Amino acid sequence: MKVALSQFAPVLGDVHGNAQRMAEIVRTVRRTHGPLDLIVFPELALTGYDARSGFWPMSEEVPGALLALQEAARAVGTPIAAGLPERDPNREGILYDGLLLIGADGSAAASYRKVHLWQEERLYFAAGDEFRLARVGDATMGLGICWDIAFPEWGRASALAGAQVLLVVSAWDEGSIRYWDALLRARAIENGCYVIACNRAGRDGDLAFGGHSQVLSPGGDPLGFLGAAAEGVLVAQLDLDAVGPTRFSDLTGLRDLRPDVYRKPPILLP
């Protein structure tokens, strides 16, 4: 499958403007690179990241702004993945840091709510309570957002459930970008999965983001990498047939798992 990552710098608070610009990027990427199986934007791409108490009023604008992205997906015949704040339709006042997959027909095909919230995020968002997989073309993808990648349990649960690809959208900061690089590679190697990881560019006030959007092979090798923190587009090709031979090889942990031992508390030796 062929994927494109847009290392995008949203304007904080400009929900409709961000959506329009993302739609333009979708059309430009399609014209430049031909047919694609997925176009990915970062975490909270519609709103910007450092909105704090502004997330709730902004979330009211999201459904209307999404119309531009849905139309773009239909126009180019390509699914889109993008981060946004998601209101809980069944619980008053509850907001999630979400990832939405828009199908090639413009429909809302799947969504995921960030499970592992980072520091002050928990002041504005509720935590999701389940990991989710989604089908994108011929690929089964485990969905994640930013800080989720710090938890091996996230990647392992997705891989054991059949994920061939771990799809991550993020707003990872520039100061700790080396951790982003290391964690992504570890998740690929230990699970024998491709990793598609789209981080954002630019700044929200004093907060600078680190870029380093990348696509990794099931062995952790880079298939594409945006080294700078500036805006850019990365296009990469994934051979899904490569996942099978790698998944249970000598160099992933899946073949040698010992869940019977993991369920026991460690014994303190005298």
LOTI-58400 format. One record per atom (N, C-alpha, C, CB): residue in three letters; x, y, z. Coordinates in pm, whole numbers, padded with zeros to 5 digits, always signed. Glycine has a CB too. Layout:
<recs>
ALAXYZ/...
</recs>
This chain:
<recs>
MET+00084-00119+00000/MET+00000+00000+00000/MET+00088+00124+00000/MET-00095+00000+00122/LYS+00032+00232-00052/LYS+00106+00358-00066/LYS+00042+00462+00025/LYS+00107+00407-00214/VAL+00123+00522+00114/VAL+00070+00615+00213/VAL+00144+00748+00205/VAL+00080+00556+00354/ALA+00075+00855+00246/ALA+00136+00988+00253/ALA+00114+01044+00392/ALA+00076+01084+00145/LEU+00218+01103+00450/LEU+00211+01168+00580/LEU+00231+01318+00560/LEU+00317+01110+00679/SER+00136+01398+00608/SER+00148+01542+00599/SER+00193+01596+00734/SER+00014+01607+00555/GLN+00319+01636+00743/GLN+00374+01695+00866/GLN+00327+01841+00870/GLN+00533+01684+00871/PHE+00208+01858+00922/PHE+00128+01979+00909/PHE+00144+02065+01034/PHE-00021+01943+00887/ALA+00135+02197+01017/ALA+00139+02292+01129/ALA+00006+02366+01135/ALA+00258+02392+01115/PRO-00092+02316+01211/PRO-00221+02386+01218/PRO-00209+02521+01288/PRO-00323+02299+01290/VAL-00301+02610+01254/VAL-00309+02738+01322/VAL-00398+02719+01444/VAL-00366+02851+01227/LEU-00346+02750+01561/LEU-00418+02726+01685/LEU-00553+02799+01683/LEU-00334+02771+01805/GLY-00660+02723+01696/GLY-00793+02780+01707/GLY-00867+02801+01577/GLY-00785+02906+01775/ASP-00800+02787+01462/ASP-00864+02813+01333/ASP-00917+02682+01274/ASP-00765+02881+01235/VAL-01026+02632+01328/VAL-01076+02499+01293/VAL-01111+02491+01144/VAL-01199+02464+01378/HIS-01190+02584+01095/HIS-01232+02578+00955/HIS-01115+02607+00860/HIS-01345+02676+00929/GLY-01029+02701+00899/GLY-00913+02730+00816/GLY-00819+02612+00806/GLY-00838+02849+00869/ASN-00797+02542+00917/ASN-00712+02423+00915/ASN-00772+02316+00826/ASN-00692+02369+01057/ALA-00904+02294+00837/ALA-00969+02193+00755/ALA-00957+02224+00607/ALA-01116+02180+00794/GLN-00975+02351+00571/GLN-00963+02390+00431/GLN-00821+02367+00379/GLN-01004+02536+00412/ARG-00723+02402+00461/ARG-00584+02384+00417/ARG-00550+02236+00405/ARG-00488+02453+00515/MET-00600+02154+00498/MET-00577+02009+00490/MET-00640+01952+00363/MET-00634+01939+00614/ALA-00759+01999+00330/ALA-00825+01953+00207/ALA-00741+01989+00085/ALA-00966+02013+00195/GLU-00683+02108+00084/GLU-00596+02148-00027/GLU-00473+02058-00035/GLU-00552+02296-00011/ILE-00416+02025+00081/ILE-00300+01935+00083/ILE-00337+01799+00026/ILE-00244+01919+00226/VAL-00453+01747+00062/VAL-00499+01619+00010/VAL-00503+01621-00143/VAL-00638+01585+00066/ARG-00561+01724-00199/ARG-00571+01733-00344/ARG-00434+01749-00410/ARG-00662+01850-00383/THR-00347+01829-00347/THR-00212+01849-00402/THR-00131+01721-00398/THR-00138+01960-00325/VAL-00138+01650-00287/VAL-00064+01524-00275/VAL-00112+01423-00378/VAL-00078+01465-00132/ARG-00242+01418-00400/ARG-00296+01325-00501/ARG-00248+01362-00641/ARG-00450+01325-00497/ARG-00248+01491-00674/ARG-00200+01533-00806/ARG-00051+01503-00824/ARG-00226+01682-00827/THR+00025+01521-00716/THR+00171+01507-00724/THR+00216+01362-00724/THR+00236+01581-00610/HIS+00150+01281-00642/HIS+00200+01144-00619/HIS+00109+01034-00673/HIS+00219+01123-00473/GLY-00002+01071-00734/GLY-00089+00969-00791/GLY-00176+00903-00686/GLY-00008+00865-00863/PRO-00238+00791-00722/PRO-00329+00722-00629/PRO-00259+00682-00500/PRO-00389+00599-00696/LEU-00332+00697-00388/LEU-00279+00665-00257/LEU-00382+00582-00181/LEU-00242+00794-00178/ASP-00334+00506-00084/ASP-00423+00425+00000/ASP-00459+00494+00131/ASP-00360+00291+00029/LEU-00381+00597+00170/LEU-00409+00668+00295/LEU-00327+00796+00299/LEU-00377+00578+00418/ILE-00391+00904+00347/ILE-00321+01030+00375/ILE-00341+01060+00523/ILE-00374+01147+00285/VAL-00231+01090+00595/VAL-00234+01103+00740/VAL-00193+01244+00783/VAL-00142+00999+00806/PHE-00270+01300+00878/PHE-00239+01429+00940/PHE-00213+01408+01090/PHE-00355+01532+00918/PRO-00151+01505+01159/PRO-00110+01485+01298/PRO-00226+01488+01399/PRO-00011+01590+01335/GLU-00187+01471+01524/GLU-00277+01483+01639/GLU-00336+01624+01645/GLU-00201+01450+01771/LEU-00467+01632+01672/LEU-00537+01759+01689/LEU-00508+01857+01575/LEU-00498+01823+01823/ALA-00503+01800+01453/ALA-00470+01881+01336/ALA-00576+01987+01307/ALA-00453+01792+01215/LEU-00700+01962+01346/LEU-00806+02059+01316/LEU-00803+02180+01408/LEU-00941+01992+01327/THR-00748+02164+01529/THR-00757+02272+01628/THR-00625+02333+01668/THR-00823+02220+01749/GLY-00514+02260+01649/GLY-00390+02293+01718/GLY-00388+02221+01852/GLY-00375+02446+01736/TYR-00269+02213+01912/TYR-00253+02128+02030/TYR-00275+02201+02162/TYR-00116+02068+02030/ASP-00226+02323+02175/ASP-00221+02388+02307/ASP-00341+02478+02331/ASP-00092+02469+02321/ALA-00461+02424+02306/ALA-00584+02504+02317/ALA-00641+02506+02458/ALA-00688+02450+02222/ARG-00606+02408+02541/ARG-00649+02402+02680/ARG-00801+02412+02691/ARG-00583+02514+02762/SER-00853+02507+02766/SER-00998+02516+02786/SER-01071+02554+02657/SER-01029+02619+02894/GLY-00996+02594+02555/GLY-01057+02626+02427/GLY-01100+02504+02347/GLY-00964+02707+02346/PHE-01055+02385+02387/PHE-01090+02266+02310/PHE-01242+02244+02305/PHE-01022+02144+02370/TRP-01311+02270+02417/TRP-01454+02241+02420/TRP-01531+02327+02320/TRP-01509+02263+02560/PRO-01519+02460+02322/PRO-01593+02537+02220/PRO-01547+02507+02078/PRO-01578+02686+02247/MET-01418+02479+02060/MET-01371+02444+01925/MET-01434+02315+01876/MET-01219+02430+01924/SER-01457+02220+01966/SER-01511+02091+01925/SER-01649+02104+01863/SER-01518+01996+02043/GLU-01720+02212+01895/GLU-01852+02235+01835/GLU-01839+02265+01686/GLU-01923+02351+01906/GLU-01725+02319+01644/GLU-01703+02353+01504/GLU-01655+02233+01421/GLU-01602+02464+01494/VAL-01611+02127+01488/VAL-01548+02016+01418/VAL-01639+01950+01314/VAL-01502+01912+01517/PRO-01764+01914+01346/PRO-01845+01847+01243/PRO-01860+01928+01115/PRO-01982+01818+01298/GLY-01880+02058+01127/GLY-01891+02141+01008/GLY-01761+02150+00931/GLY-01937+02279+01045/ALA-01650+02163+01004/ALA-01520+02173+00938/ALA-01484+02043+00867/ALA-01411+02208+01040/LEU-01527+01930+00921/LEU-01495+01801+00861/LEU-01553+01784+00722/LEU-01543+01690+00949/LEU-01656+01860+00690/LEU-01717+01847+00558/LEU-01616+01871+00447/LEU-01834+01944+00544/ALA-01523+01963+00470/ALA-01419+01991+00369/ALA-01328+01871+00349/ALA-01336+02113+00411/LEU-01293+01803+00458/LEU-01208+01684+00447/LEU-01283+01567+00385/LEU-01154+01644+00584/GLN-01411+01553+00420/GLN-01490+01445+00363/GLN-01505+01462+00212/GLN-01627+01438+00429/GLU-01526+01585+00170/GLU-01537+01612+00026/GLU-01404+01587-00044/GLU-01582+01757+00003/ALA-01293+01623+00021/ALA-01161+01598-00039/ALA-01135+01449-00052/ALA-01051+01664+00045/ALA-01171+01371+00049/ALA-01154+01225+00043/ALA-01233+01167-00074/ALA-01198+01159+00175/ARG-01357+01212-00091/ARG-01439+01165-00203/ARG-01378+01207-00337/ARG-01583+01219-00192/ALA-01330+01330-00344/ALA-01280+01383-00470/ALA-01157+01307-00520/ALA-01245+01531-00455/VAL-01069+01266-00426/VAL-00947+01195-00468/VAL-00956+01045-00449/VAL-00827+01248-00390/GLY-01064+00998-00386/GLY-01083+00855-00365/GLY-00983+00794-00270/GLY-01076+00785-00495/THR-00947+00869-00166/THR-00843+00824-00073/THR-00888+00845+00071/THR-00711+00898-00099/PRO-00872+00745+00158/PRO-00901+00764+00300/PRO-00806+00866+00363/PRO-00892+00631+00375/ILE-00856+00934+00466/ILE-00779+01034+00540/ILE-00784+00999+00688/ILE-00835+01177+00515/ALA-00670+01012+00757/ALA-00663+00998+00902/ALA-00620+01132+00961/ALA-00565+00883+00945/ALA-00693+01179+01062/ALA-00660+01310+01120/ALA-00700+01315+01266/ALA-00729+01423+01041/GLY-00621+01388+01346/GLY-00651+01405+01487/GLY-00743+01523+01511/GLY-00523+01423+01566/LEU-00833+01508+01610/LEU-00932+01612+01640/LEU-00992+01588+01778/LEU-01043+01615+01533/PRO-01050+01692+01839/PRO-01123+01670+01963/PRO-01261+01611+01932/PRO-01137+01802+02043/GLU-01300+01509+02006/GLU-01425+01437+01980/GLU-01515+01441+02103/GLU-01397+01291+01940/ARG-01633+01496+02088/ARG-01731+01495+02196/ARG-01795+01357+02208/ARG-01839+01602+02172/ASP-01819+01316+02332/ASP-01890+01190+02356/ASP-02039+01215+02335/ASP-01861+01136+02500/PRO-02102+01148+02239/PRO-02243+01175+02213/PRO-02336+01126+02323/PRO-02283+01111+02085/ASN-02284+01041+02413/ASN-02369+00981+02516/ASN-02340+01032+02657/ASN-02353+00833+02513/ARG-02238+01116+02671/ARG-02201+01165+02805/ARG-02179+01315+02797/ARG-02073+01092+02859/GLU-02260+01388+02863/GLU-02257+01533+02858/GLU-02124+01589+02907/GLU-02371+01591+02939/GLY-02064+01678+02830/GLY-01943+01747+02873/GLY-01814+01669+02862/GLY-01959+01790+03010/ILE-01817+01549+02801/ILE-01698+01465+02791/ILE-01635+01481+02653/ILE-01732+01317+02819/LEU-01504+01507+02653/LEU-01429+01532+02531/LEU-01309+01439+02526/LEU-01384+01680+02522/TYR-01278+01387+02407/TYR-01164+01298+02388/TYR-01065+01358+02288/TYR-01212+01159+02339/ASP-00940+01320+02302/ASP-00837+01346+02203/ASP-00850+01231+02103/ASP-00691+01355+02267/GLY-00906+01259+01985/GLY-00945+01152+01895/GLY-00867+01146+01766/GLY-01088+01164+01864/LEU-00877+01030+01703/LEU-00824+01006+01569/LEU-00940+00956+01484/LEU-00704+00901+01572/LEU-00968+01026+01376/LEU-01078+00990+01288/LEU-01023+00941+01155/LEU-01173+01109+01266/LEU-01078+00828+01108/LEU-01051+00778+00974/LEU-01171+00809+00887/LEU-01019+00625+00975/ILE-01148+00884+00781/ILE-01251+00916+00682/ILE-01230+00824+00564/ILE-01247+01068+00639/GLY-01334+00752+00524/GLY-01321+00659+00413/GLY-01307+00729+00279/GLY-01439+00568+00410/ALA-01270+00652+00178/ALA-01254+00707+00043/ALA-01385+00761-00013/ALA-01198+00600-00050/ASP-01498+00718+00045/ASP-01628+00769+00003/ASP-01672+00890+00085/ASP-01732+00660+00014/GLY-01585+00937+00175/GLY-01616+01053+00256/GLY-01687+01021+00386/GLY-01698+01147+00179/SER-01714+00896+00413/SER-01783+00859+00537/SER-01686+00854+00654/SER-01855+00724+00520/ALA-01739+00869+00776/ALA-01657+00851+00896/ALA-01643+00701+00920/ALA-01722+00922+01022/ALA-01528+00645+00882/ALA-01513+00500+00877/ALA-01476+00438+01011/ALA-01408+00465+00776/ALA-01396+00508+01091/ALA-01352+00453+01220/ALA-01295+00565+01303/ALA-01247+00339+01200/SER-01291+00544+01436/SER-01232+00645+01523/SER-01164+00575+01641/SER-01339+00745+01573/TYR-01074+00649+01704/TYR-01001+00600+01822/TYR-00987+00715+01920/TYR-00860+00542+01783/ARG-00995+00684+02049/ARG-00980+00784+02155/ARG-00853+00755+02234/ARG-01104+00784+02249/LYS-00769+00854+02245/LYS-00638+00838+02308/LYS-00651+00779+02448/LYS-00565+00973+02315/VAL-00582+00669+02471/VAL-00590+00598+02599/VAL-00495+00658+02702/VAL-00558+00449+02580/HIS-00373+00688+02661/HIS-00271+00737+02753/HIS-00254+00888+02737/HIS-00135+00664+02728/LEU-00308+00962+02830/LEU-00302+01109+02823/LEU-00171+01159+02884/LEU-00422+01172+02897/TRP-00120+01267+02827/TRP+00010+01323+02867/TRP-00011+01445+02956/TRP+00095+01361+02742/GLN+00038+01438+03078/GLN+00042+01550+03170/GLN-00091+01627+03174/GLN+00155+01643+03133/GLU-00091+01755+03133/GLU-00210+01839+03148/GLU-00324+01802+03053/GLU-00174+01982+03127/GLU-00301+01712+02959/GLU-00410+01672+02870/GLU-00530+01620+02948/GLU-00361+01564+02773/ARG-00504+01557+03063/ARG-00615+01500+03140/ARG-00704+01607+03203/ARG-00561+01408+03248/LEU-00659+01733+03200/LEU-00744+01842+03249/LEU-00854+01877+03148/LEU-00659+01966+03279/TYR-00833+01841+03022/TYR-00925+01882+02915/TYR-00990+01765+02843/TYR-00851+01967+02815/PHE-00928+01647+02854/PHE-00980+01530+02784/PHE-01005+01415+02882/PHE-00881+01485+02674/ALA-01104+01334+02849/ALA-01121+01205+02915/ALA-01036+01103+02841/ALA-01271+01162+02919/ALA-00989+01001+02912/ALA-00907+00897+02850/ALA-00997+00793+02783/ALA-00815+00830+02955/GLY-00957+00749+02664/GLY-01025+00636+02602/GLY-01001+00511+02684/GLY-00976+00615+02458/ASP-01087+00412+02667/ASP-01077+00292+02750/ASP-01067+00163+02669/ASP-01196+00284+02841/GLU-01028+00174+02541/GLU-01008+00053+02461/GLU-00915+00083+02344/GLU-01143-00003+02411/PHE-00835-00018+02308/PHE-00757-00010+02186/PHE-00845-00049+02069/PHE-00631-00101+02195/ARG-00814+00006+01953/ARG-00898-00020+01836/ARG-00813-00048+01713/ARG-00990+00097+01810/LEU-00865-00138+01628/LEU-00807-00167+01498/LEU-00901-00115+01391/LEU-00782-00319+01481/ALA-00846-00086+01274/ALA-00927-00043+01161/ALA-00871-00105+01034/ALA-00930+00112+01150/ARG-00961-00135+00940/ARG-00920-00182+00809/ARG-00904-00064+00715/ARG-01022-00284+00753/VAL-00788-00053+00654/VAL-00761+00049+00552/VAL-00711-00024+00429/VAL-00658+00158+00603/GLY-00794-00035+00328/GLY-00758-00116+00212/GLY-00738-00260+00255/GLY-00631-00061+00144/ASP-00621-00315+00223/ASP-00591-00453+00259/ASP-00521-00465+00394/ASP-00504-00517+00152/ALA-00499-00354+00462/ALA-00421-00354+00586/ALA-00511-00346+00709/ALA-00322-00238+00586/THR-00471-00418+00812/THR-00531-00403+00945/THR-00437-00317+01027/THR-00557-00541+01014/MET-00489-00205+01078/MET-00405-00107+01147/MET-00447-00092+01293/MET-00413+00028+01076/GLY-00348-00093+01382/GLY-00370-00055+01520/GLY-00356+00096+01533/GLY-00271-00128+01614/LEU-00454+00160+01595/LEU-00458+00306+01600/LEU-00400+00358+01731/LEU-00602+00356+01582/GLY-00320+00465+01723/GLY-00260+00523+01843/GLY-00240+00672+01827/GLY-00128+00456+01874/ILE-00227+00740+01941/ILE-00204+00883+01942/ILE-00090+00916+02038/ILE-00334+00959+01982/CYS+00017+00971+01985/CYS+00126+01033+02061/CYS+00177+00946+02177/CYS+00081+01166+02114/TRP+00143+00981+02301/TRP+00199+00917+02420/TRP+00167+00769+02428/TRP+00147+00986+02544/ASP+00069+00721+02352/ASP+00041+00577+02347/ASP+00166+00497+02312/ASP-00069+00547+02245/ILE+00256+00555+02230/ILE+00370+00476+02182/ILE+00469+00445+02294/ILE+00442+00549+02070/ALA+00458+00515+02408/ALA+00548+00489+02520/ALA+00511+00362+02595/ALA+00547+00607+02616/PHE+00401+00299+02557/PHE+00350+00183+02630/PHE+00356+00060+02539/PHE+00205+00207+02680/PRO+00449-00034+02567/PRO+00457-00156+02484/PRO+00324-00230+02478/PRO+00564-00249+02538/GLU+00243-00217+02583/GLU+00115-00287+02587/GLU+00025-00247+02470/GLU+00045-00259+02719/TRP+00032-00120+02430/TRP-00050-00073+02317/TRP-00014-00146+02189/TRP-00032+00079+02298/GLY+00115-00144+02154/GLY+00157-00211+02031/GLY+00138-00360+02036/GLY+00300-00180+02003/ARG+00167-00421+02150/ARG+00154-00566+02162/ARG+00010-00610+02149/ARG+00211-00613+02296/ALA-00082-00538+02214/ALA-00224-00574+02203/ALA-00271-00565+02059/ALA-00309-00483+02293/SER-00228-00462+01987/SER-00268-00446+01848/SER-00211-00557+01761/SER-00222-00311+01796/ALA-00083-00589+01781/ALA-00019-00694+01701/ALA-00084-00829+01725/ALA+00130-00702+01732/LEU-00110-00861+01850/LEU-00171-00991+01881/LEU-00313-01000+01828/LEU-00172-01014+02032/ALA-00378-00886+01810/ALA-00513-00884+01754/ALA-00513-00885+01601/ALA-00589-00762+01804/GLY-00393-00884+01541/GLY-00383-00898+01397/GLY-00337-00776+01320/GLY-00512-00937+01346/ALA-00294-00671+01390/ALA-00249-00551+01319/ALA-00121-00579+01241/ALA-00226-00436+01419/GLN-00119-00536+01116/GLN+00003-00540+01035/GLN+00076-00406+01039/GLN-00031-00577+00890/VAL+00002-00303+01076/VAL+00054-00167+01077/VAL+00011-00100+01206/VAL+00005-00087+00953/LEU+00101-00023+01267/LEU+00068+00064+01379/LEU+00065+00207+01326/LEU+00171+00048+01498/LEU-00052+00268+01331/LEU-00071+00404+01279/LEU-00079+00502+01395/LEU-00199+00412+01192/VAL+00011+00600+01396/VAL+00021+00695+01507/VAL+00014+00838+01453/VAL+00152+00674+01586/VAL-00069+00919+01516/VAL-00067+01064+01490/VAL-00022+01132+01619/VAL-00209+01118+01443/SER+00051+01244+01606/SER+00116+01296+01726/SER+00138+01446+01720/SER+00248+01228+01747/ALA+00159+01503+01839/ALA+00208+01640+01857/ALA+00324+01633+01956/ALA+00092+01737+01908/TRP+00428+01562+01918/TRP+00544+01537+02005/TRP+00636+01659+02002/TRP+00621+01409+01962/ASP+00683+01699+02119/ASP+00760+01823+02127/ASP+00903+01804+02078/ASP+00762+01874+02269/GLU+00964+01914+02039/GLU+01098+01913+01983/GLU+01204+01871+02085/GLU+01132+02049+01926/GLY+01185+01911+02211/GLY+01287+01885+02312/GLY+01309+01739+02343/GLY+01251+01954+02436/SER+01210+01655+02323/SER+01225+01512+02354/SER+01206+01425+02230/SER+01126+01470+02463/ILE+01236+01479+02113/ILE+01208+01406+01990/ILE+01291+01278+01978/ILE+01234+01495+01870/ARG+01404+01271+02047/ARG+01485+01148+02041/ARG+01409+01030+02102/ARG+01620+01167+02113/TYR+01323+01058+02200/TYR+01243+00950+02259/TYR+01138+00901+02159/TYR+01174+00997+02389/TRP+01079+00993+02086/TRP+00984+00957+01981/TRP+01048+00860+01882/TRP+00935+01084+01908/ASP+01168+00894+01835/ASP+01237+00809+01739/ASP+01263+00669+01797/ASP+01369+00873+01695/ALA+01312+00665+01920/ALA+01348+00537+01981/ALA+01226+00451+02009/ALA+01425+00561+02110/LEU+01119+00512+02059/LEU+00999+00435+02092/LEU+00932+00379+01969/LEU+00901+00522+02169/LEU+00927+00456+01862/LEU+00867+00406+01739/LEU+00943+00286+01686/LEU+00863+00516+01633/ARG+01076+00295+01687/ARG+01155+00182+01636/ARG+01135+00058+01722/ARG+01304+00220+01631/ALA+01128+00077+01853/ALA+01105-00038+01941/ALA+00970-00103+01914/ALA+01112+00006+02087/ARG+00864-00022+01895/ARG+00732-00079+01870/ARG+00731-00158+01739/ARG+00627+00033+01865/ALA+00803-00111+01637/ALA+00810-00184+01510/ALA+00882-00317+01529/ALA+00881-00101+01403/ILE+00999-00314+01592/ILE+01082-00434+01604/ILE+01015-00539+01691/ILE+01219-00399+01662/GLU+00963-00499+01806/GLU+00912-00599+01900/GLU+00783-00666+01850/GLU+00887-00536+02035/ASN+00711-00598+01758/ASN+00584-00652+01711/ASN+00587-00698+01566/ASN+00478-00549+01727/GLY+00698-00675+01495/GLY+00705-00714+01355/GLY+00601-00644+01271/GLY+00689-00862+01342/CYS+00571-00518+01304/CYS+00470-00439+01234/CYS+00534-00321+01162/CYS+00362-00389+01333/TYR+00473-00279+01051/TYR+00504-00147+00999/TYR+00457-00042+01100/TYR+00439-00125+00860/VAL+00525+00071+01102/VAL+00481+00185+01181/VAL+00469+00306+01089/VAL+00581+00215+01299/ILE+00352+00367+01090/ILE+00327+00492+01019/ILE+00306+00597+01127/ILE+00202+00483+00920/ALA+00396+00694+01138/ALA+00393+00789+01249/ALA+00402+00932+01196/ALA+00508+00761+01348/CYS+00292+01006+01211/CYS+00285+01143+01160/CYS+00285+01240+01277/CYS+00158+01162+01073/ASN+00395+01314+01291/ASN+00405+01416+01394/ASN+00380+01553+01331/ASN+00544+01411+01463/ARG+00351+01651+01414/ARG+00321+01783+01359/ARG+00446+01870+01353/ARG+00213+01851+01443/ALA+00435+01977+01281/ALA+00540+02078+01267/ALA+00497+02206+01335/ALA+00574+02104+01118/GLY+00587+02305+01338/GLY+00553+02439+01383/GLY+00551+02456+01534/GLY+00421+02476+01330/ARG+00477+02558+01579/ARG+00471+02595+01720/ARG+00329+02631+01759/ARG+00566+02711+01749/ASP+00297+02614+01886/ASP+00182+02677+01949/ASP+00239+02766+02059/ASP+00078+02570+02006/GLY+00251+02894+02034/GLY+00313+02983+02132/GLY+00458+02944+02155/GLY+00236+02982+02263/ASP+00492+02915+02281/ASP+00629+02878+02316/ASP+00657+02729+02296/ASP+00658+02914+02459/LEU+00555+02652+02263/LEU+00571+02508+02249/LEU+00608+02472+02105/LEU+00442+02434+02290/ALA+00729+02420+02087/ALA+00778+02382+01954/ALA+00765+02232+01935/ALA+00926+02427+01935/PHE+00724+02192+01817/PHE+00703+02050+01786/PHE+00818+01997+01701/PHE+00569+02029+01714/GLY+00839+01866+01708/GLY+00964+01809+01661/GLY+00966+01748+01523/GLY+01006+01709+01753/GLY+00851+01740+01454/GLY+00855+01676+01323/GLY+00895+01530+01333/GLY+00949+01749+01232/HIS+00990+01488+01250/HIS+01039+01350+01247/HIS+00928+01250+01213/HIS+01102+01314+01381/SER+00833+01291+01127/SER+00736+01194+01076/SER+00812+01086+01001/SER+00630+01263+00984/GLN+00762+00961+01012/GLN+00840+00851+00955/GLN+00754+00728+00931/GLN+00955+00817+01045/VAL+00804+00644+00841/VAL+00746+00512+00817/VAL+00858+00411+00837/VAL+00683+00501+00672/LEU+00832+00312+00922/LEU+00931+00210+00957/LEU+00886+00074+00908/LEU+00955+00208+01108/SER+00983-00007+00867/SER+00955-00145+00826/SER+00928-00230+00950/SER+01073-00202+00744/PRO+00878-00354+00932/PRO+00859-00442+01048/PRO+00988-00474+01122/PRO+00794-00571+01004/GLY+01103-00449+01060/GLY+01230-00468+01128/GLY+01285-00340+01188/GLY+01330-00524+01033/GLY+01208-00231+01181/GLY+01250-00105+01240/GLY+01334-00017+01150/GLY+01324-00132+01364/ASP+01349-00054+01023/ASP+01428+00027+00929/ASP+01343+00139+00870/ASP+01486-00062+00817/PRO+01400+00259+00853/PRO+01322+00370+00798/PRO+01297+00352+00648/PRO+01394+00502+00823/LEU+01170+00359+00609/LEU+01132+00358+00469/LEU+01110+00500+00419/LEU+01005+00274+00449/GLY+01098+00593+00511/GLY+01083+00734+00480/GLY+01092+00813+00608/GLY+00949+00762+00406/PHE+01153+00932+00601/PHE+01179+01008+00723/PHE+01187+01157+00690/PHE+01309+00960+00792/LEU+01112+01238+00765/LEU+01122+01384+00754/LEU+01202+01434+00874/LEU+00980+01452+00748/GLY+01329+01463+00852/GLY+01418+01493+00962/GLY+01396+01628+01026/GLY+01556+01484+00916/ALA+01354+01724+00949/ALA+01336+01859+01003/ALA+01202+01871+01074/ALA+01348+01964+00891/ALA+01185+01982+01147/ALA+01059+02007+01216/ALA+00966+02094+01134/ALA+01086+02073+01349/ALA+01001+02121+01008/ALA+00920+02204+00921/ALA+00811+02123+00854/ALA+01007+02273+00815/GLU+00715+02194+00795/GLU+00610+02125+00721/GLU+00669+02048+00602/GLU+00503+02225+00673/GLY+00605+01938+00569/GLY+00648+01859+00455/GLY+00557+01740+00436/GLY+00793+01813+00472/VAL+00575+01669+00326/VAL+00495+01550+00295/VAL+00591+01434+00269/VAL+00401+01574+00172/LEU+00561+01321+00329/LEU+00639+01199+00312/LEU+00549+01094+00248/LEU+00697+01148+00449/VAL+00596+01032+00141/VAL+00523+00925+00074/VAL+00607+00798+00081/VAL+00490+00962-00075/ALA+00544+00687+00118/ALA+00617+00561+00132/ALA+00529+00445+00087/ALA+00663+00539+00278/GLN+00596+00339+00044/GLN+00529+00217-00003/GLN+00548+00107+00100/GLN+00583+00173-00142/LEU+00441+00038+00135/LEU+00446-00072+00230/LEU+00412-00202+00158/LEU+00349-00048+00349/ASP+00492-00304+00179/ASP+00465-00437+00126/ASP+00409-00521+00240/ASP+00595-00503+00065/LEU+00278-00536+00243/LEU+00215-00604+00355/LEU+00255-00751+00365/LEU+00065-00594+00344/ASP+00300-00809+00253/ASP+00346-00948+00258/ASP+00471-00965+00342/ASP+00373-00999+00116/ALA+00543-00854+00368/ALA+00664-00862+00449/ALA+00634-00880+00597/ALA+00749-00738+00430/VAL+00511-00855+00637/VAL+00478-00864+00780/VAL+00480-01008+00827/VAL+00341-00803+00807/GLY+00427-01101+00749/GLY+00419-01241+00793/GLY+00552-01303+00829/GLY+00356-01322+00686/PRO+00652-01300+00739/PRO+00781-01361+00772/PRO+00851-01296+00891/PRO+00871-01354+00653/THR+00827-01166+00912/THR+00893-01095+01022/THR+00823-01118+01155/THR+00899-00947+00992/ARG+00693-01136+01150/ARG+00611-01136+01271/ARG+00660-01237+01374/ARG+00467-01164+01235/PHE+00691-01358+01332/PHE+00732-01461+01428/PHE+00875-01507+01403/PHE+00637-01580+01421/SER+00960-01415+01360/SER+01100-01447+01337/SER+01177-01446+01469/SER+01162-01349+01237/ASP+01308-01473+01459/ASP+01393-01473+01578/ASP+01405-01334+01640/ASP+01531-01526+01543/LEU+01371-01229+01564/LEU+01400-01094+01609/LEU+01277-01017+01655/LEU+01466-01019+01500/THR+01164-01081+01672/THR+01051-01018+01739/THR+01019-01095+01865/THR+00927-01010+01646/GLY+00947-01029+01956/GLY+00914-01097+02081/GLY+00790-01183+02072/GLY+00896-00998+02188/LEU+00716-01178+01962/LEU+00587-01245+01959/LEU+00598-01396+01969/LEU+00514-01209+01832/ARG+00702-01454+01909/ARG+00714-01600+01909/ARG+00743-01655+02048/ARG+00824-01643+01814/ASP+00813-01577+02130/ASP+00861-01627+02259/ASP+00788-01569+02378/ASP+01007-01598+02273/LEU+00669-01518+02357/LEU+00592-01462+02468/LEU+00562-01567+02575/LEU+00461-01402+02417/ARG+00561-01523+02702/ARG+00530-01613+02815/ARG+00421-01550+02902/ARG+00657-01642+02899/PRO+00298-01542+02853/PRO+00192-01480+02933/PRO+00166-01551+03065/PRO+00065-01476+02854/ASP+00199-01680+03072/ASP+00181-01752+03199/ASP+00272-01695+03307/ASP+00209-01901+03180/VAL+00391-01649+03268/VAL+00485-01590+03364/VAL+00446-01446+03395/VAL+00628-01595+03309/TYR+00400-01373+03295/TYR+00368-01231+03315/TYR+00255-01211+03415/TYR+00330-01168+03182/ARG+00169-01311+03427/ARG+00056-01297+03520/ARG+00098-01314+03666/ARG-00051-01399+03486/LYS+00219-01363+03689/LYS+00267-01384+03826/LYS+00342-01262+03874/LYS+00356-01509+03834/PRO+00326-01223+03999/PRO+00407-01112+04053/PRO+00552-01156+04065/PRO+00353-01065+04191/PRO+00648-01067+04040/PRO+00789-01102+04058/PRO+00817-01144+04202/PRO+00879-00985+04017/ILE+00910-01240+04218/ILE+00947-01289+04349/ILE+01072-01216+04396/ILE+00971-01443+04347/LEU+01067-01160+04513/LEU+01184-01095+04572/LEU+01274-01201+04633/LEU+01143-00990+04679/LEU+01393-01214+04578/LEU+01485-01317+04627/LEU+01553-01272+04755/LEU+01590-01351+04522/PRO+01583-01368+04842/PRO+01651-01332+04969/PRO+01794-01284+04944/PRO+01654-01452+05065/
</recs>
